[in-house]
């Protein structure tokens, strides 16, 4: 059995707990939190420890799955924990991945540990699909569309606006753009032409709705480059109709070999973004434990992980049933 620890117990941590407990070859040792452990009740009843106690489990955990946020948690937690454990994280700030990789690589190599960073579906599965598609069809264009789904970061940005009580924001691909790519037209698409943003906002009593809408639509890096629609609704309606965290998307490669055109398409349609991401993390945790046992050390990405190591099946079973 591969022994697993979970660092952080939000939506992602709860998803990892489910995935680990559903696996035949994984055993959950404990959850580690920065909160008061007595205030955290796990679904499976596994023991909750303070994050400060993690170092006491260096000999009892084969791989630690990190479930913190990319903005402030993982840049510090992943290198720190990689000095004690094999680790997997879901760091998703694309522009900062090279720096994060370097920091984690140094910590993991010094401790003879193996660390997978930026694991999930984008970055993660979508990254791998882009690599494979562009390797097979070097002449062409790659397109990535996200949604329809809830963007947790954009929703949080709206909730920080003065006068907003709660909000959910959906990223929605523009259908005409996807169809143009599927028709091998290889369009040059602007940010605005690829996605629209739809916001459902609960305003505080007495708030200036027009001011809130204007602030949303003009927010740089989030909404100003998109066609954005804002709906003001009640908290009850938000809870009833927008209480889940669906997501998904498409990666398409439109390419040519001589005079012939080809299209590669990969898509995801997810009822729960955090639970699906947690399942990807859990499969990679299995792989990282195996890789470390074979002597691999340092930081790794989805590009470096042998596909067969993700599965709980033996190489013989994979050849017989999936090849």
C-alpha positions in Angstrom: 0.0 0.0 0.0 1.2 3.5 -0.8 0.7 5.7 2.2 -0.7 9.2 1.5 -1.1 12.4 3.5 -3.2 15.4 2.6 -2.0 19.0 3.3 -5.0 21.3 3.3 -8.7 20.4 3.7 -10.8 22.6 1.4 -12.8 21.4 -1.6 -9.6 20.0 -3.2 -8.5 18.2 -0.1 -11.9 16.6 0.4 -11.7 15.4 -3.2 -8.3 13.8 -2.6 -9.7 12.1 0.5 -12.5 10.5 -1.6 -10.1 9.5 -4.4 -7.5 7.9 -2.0 -10.2 6.0 -0.2 -11.6 4.7 -3.4 -8.3 3.3 -4.6 -7.2 -0.3 -3.9 -3.5 0.5 -3.5 -3.6 3.7 -1.5 -4.0 4.3 2.2 -4.8 7.7 3.8 -2.6 8.3 6.9 -3.9 11.7 7.9 -4.9 15.3 7.0 -2.7 18.2 7.9 -4.1 21.7 8.4 -3.1 25.2 9.5 -6.5 25.4 11.3 -7.2 24.1 14.7 -7.3 20.3 14.0 -10.1 19.9 16.5 -12.2 22.2 14.3 -11.8 20.0 11.2 -14.1 17.0 10.7 -13.1 14.7 7.8 -15.6 12.7 5.8 -13.8 9.4 6.3 -12.9 10.0 9.9 -9.2 10.0 9.3 -7.2 11.8 11.9 -6.5 15.5 11.5 -3.1 16.9 12.5 -1.6 20.4 12.8 0.7 21.3 9.8 3.4 21.7 12.3 3.3 18.0 13.1 4.0 17.0 9.5 7.7 16.5 10.1 6.9 13.8 12.6 5.4 11.6 9.8 8.4 11.6 7.5 8.8 7.9 7.8 5.1 7.1 7.7 4.0 8.9 4.5 5.1 7.9 1.0 3.6 10.9 -0.7 2.0 14.1 0.5 -0.7 15.7 -1.7 -0.8 19.5 -1.3 -4.2 21.1 -1.6 -3.5 24.8 -0.9 -3.8 27.8 -3.2 -1.4 28.9 -5.8 -1.3 32.5 -4.9 0.3 32.3 -1.4 0.2 28.7 -0.1 2.0 26.5 -2.6 5.0 28.8 -3.3 6.0 28.3 0.3 4.5 24.9 1.2 5.7 22.8 -1.7 9.5 23.5 -1.3 9.1 23.1 2.5 7.3 19.8 2.3 9.4 18.5 -0.5 12.4 18.7 1.8 10.6 16.0 3.9 8.2 14.1 1.6 7.5 13.1 -2.0 4.9 15.6 -2.9 2.3 16.5 -5.6 0.8 20.0 -6.0 -1.6 21.8 -8.4 0.2 25.1 -8.8 -1.6 26.8 -11.6 -0.1 30.3 -12.0 1.3 29.6 -15.5 3.7 32.5 -15.7 5.4 31.5 -12.4 5.7 27.8 -13.1 9.5 28.0 -14.1 10.4 29.7 -10.9 8.2 27.4 -8.8 9.8 24.4 -10.5 13.3 25.6 -9.7 12.5 26.2 -6.0 10.9 22.8 -5.6 13.5 21.0 -7.6 16.3 22.3 -5.4 14.5 21.3 -2.2 13.5 17.8 -3.5 16.9 16.9 -4.8 18.6 17.9 -1.6 16.3 15.5 0.3 16.3 12.7 -2.4 12.6 13.2 -2.8 10.4 13.4 -5.9 7.9 16.3 -6.4 5.3 16.7 -9.1 4.2 20.3 -9.6 1.3 21.9 -11.6 -0.8 18.7 -11.7 -4.5 19.0 -12.7 -6.2 19.4 -16.0 -4.8 22.8 -17.0 -2.0 22.9 -16.3 -1.8 19.1 -16.4 -3.8 17.0 -18.8 -4.4 19.8 -21.3 -0.7 20.6 -21.2 0.1 17.0 -22.1 -2.5 17.0 -24.9 -1.0 20.2 -26.4 2.5 18.7 -26.3 1.4 15.4 -28.0 -0.8 17.2 -30.6 1.9 19.7 -31.6 4.6 17.0 -31.8 2.4 15.0 -34.2 1.2 17.9 -36.2 4.1 20.5 -36.2 2.4 22.5 -39.0 -0.7 24.1 -37.5 -2.3 26.0 -34.6 -3.3 25.0 -31.1 -6.4 26.4 -29.4 -7.5 26.1 -25.8 -11.0 27.0 -24.7 -12.2 26.8 -21.0 -15.8 26.3 -19.9 -18.6 26.4 -19.6 -17.6 26.5 -15.9 -17.2 28.4 -12.7 -13.9 30.4 -12.4 -13.2 30.4 -8.7 -10.6 33.1 -9.0 -12.8 35.4 -11.0 -15.7 34.8 -8.6 -13.5 35.7 -5.7 -12.4 38.9 -7.5 -16.1 39.9 -7.8 -16.8 39.1 -4.1 -14.0 41.6 -3.1 -15.8 44.5 -4.7 -17.5 46.9 -2.2 -21.2 46.2 -2.0 -21.0 42.6 -3.2 -22.2 39.9 -0.8 -21.7 36.8 -3.0 -21.0 35.9 -6.6 -20.3 33.2 -9.2 -18.7 33.8 -12.5 -18.9 31.5 -15.5 -16.3 31.3 -18.3 -18.1 30.4 -21.6 -16.4 29.5 -24.9 -17.7 31.3 -27.9 -19.3 28.6 -30.1 -18.5 30.3 -33.4 -14.8 30.4 -32.5 -14.8 26.6 -31.7 -16.6 25.8 -34.9 -14.2 27.8 -36.9 -11.3 25.8 -35.5 -13.1 22.6 -36.0 -13.6 23.5 -39.7 -9.8 23.8 -40.0 -10.1 27.5 -40.7 -7.2 28.3 -38.2 -8.5 31.7 -37.2 -6.4 34.3 -35.4 -8.6 34.9 -32.3 -8.4 37.7 -29.8 -9.2 37.1 -26.1 -12.6 38.7 -26.6 -13.4 36.4 -29.5 -12.6 33.2 -27.6 -14.6 33.5 -24.4 -17.4 35.4 -22.7 -17.9 35.9 -19.0 -21.3 35.7 -17.2 -21.6 36.9 -13.6 -24.3 36.2 -11.1 -24.0 38.7 -8.2 -25.7 39.1 -4.9 -25.5 42.7 -3.9 -25.6 44.0 -0.3 -28.7 46.0 0.7 -28.5 49.6 -0.5 -25.5 48.9 -2.8 -25.1 50.9 -6.0 -25.8 48.2 -8.7 -24.6 50.3 -11.6 -21.3 51.0 -9.8 -20.8 47.3 -9.1 -21.5 46.4 -12.7 -19.1 49.0 -14.1 -16.4 47.9 -11.7 -16.7 44.3 -12.8 -16.7 45.0 -16.5 -13.7 47.3 -16.3 -11.6 45.2 -14.0 -8.2 44.7 -15.6 -6.8 41.2 -16.1 -10.2 39.7 -15.2 -13.0 41.2 -17.3 -12.0 44.3 -19.3 -10.8 42.2 -22.2 -14.0 40.2 -22.4 -17.7 40.7 -23.3 -19.2 40.4 -19.8 -22.8 40.1 -18.7 -23.8 40.8 -15.0 -27.0 39.5 -13.5 -28.1 40.6 -10.0 -29.9 37.9 -8.2 -30.9 36.9 -4.6 -28.7 34.8 -2.3 -31.4 32.1 -2.4 -31.3 31.9 -6.2 -27.5 31.8 -6.2 -27.5 29.0 -3.7 -30.2 27.1 -5.6 -29.0 27.5 -9.2 -25.2 28.2 -8.8 -24.2 26.1 -5.8 -21.9 23.7 -7.6 -18.4 24.0 -9.3 -18.7 22.6 -12.8 -16.0 23.2 -15.4 -14.3 21.8 -18.5 -12.9 22.8 -21.8 -11.3 21.9 -25.1 -7.8 21.6 -26.6 -7.8 21.6 -30.4 -4.9 21.2 -32.8 -5.6 22.1 -36.4 -2.7 20.9 -38.5 -1.6 19.7 -41.9 0.6 17.0 -43.5 1.2 18.2 -47.0 -2.1 18.9 -48.6 -4.2 17.1 -46.0 -5.8 18.7 -43.0 -6.3 17.0 -39.6 -7.9 18.0 -36.3 -7.1 16.6 -32.9 -9.6 17.5 -30.1 -9.5 16.7 -26.4 -12.4 17.8 -24.2 -13.5 17.6 -20.5 -17.0 18.1 -19.1 -16.8 18.2 -15.3 -19.5 18.3 -12.7 -17.0 19.2 -10.0 -13.7 20.9 -10.9 -12.1 20.3 -7.5 -13.1 16.6 -7.3 -11.8 15.9 -10.8 -8.6 17.8 -10.1 -8.2 15.8 -6.9 -8.5 12.6 -8.9 -5.7 13.7 -11.2 -3.5 14.6 -8.2 -4.2 11.1 -6.6 -3.2 9.2 -9.8 0.0 11.2 -10.0 0.7 10.6 -6.3 0.8 6.9 -7.1 3.2 7.6 -9.9 5.5 9.8 -7.8 5.7 7.2 -5.0 6.8 4.6 -7.6 9.2 6.9 -9.3 10.9 7.8 -6.0 11.2 4.1 -5.1 13.1 3.6 -8.4 15.5 6.5 -7.6 14.0 9.4 -9.5 14.5 12.7 -7.5 13.8 16.4 -8.0 10.8 18.2 -9.5 8.7 16.7 -12.3 5.8 17.9 -14.4 3.1 15.9 -16.2 5.5 15.7 -19.2 8.0 13.6 -17.1 5.7 11.0 -15.7 5.4 7.6 -17.4 1.7 7.0 -18.2 1.7 3.4 -16.9 2.8 4.6 -13.5 -0.5 6.5 -13.1 -2.5 3.2 -13.1 -2.9 0.7 -10.3 -2.7 -2.1 -12.9 0.5 -3.9 -13.7 2.4 -3.5 -16.9 1.2 -6.9 -18.0 -2.4 -6.0 -17.3 -2.1 -2.8 -19.2 -0.7 -4.5 -22.3 -3.5 -7.1 -22.2 -6.4 -4.7 -21.6 -5.6 -1.2 -22.8 -3.0 -1.5 -25.6 
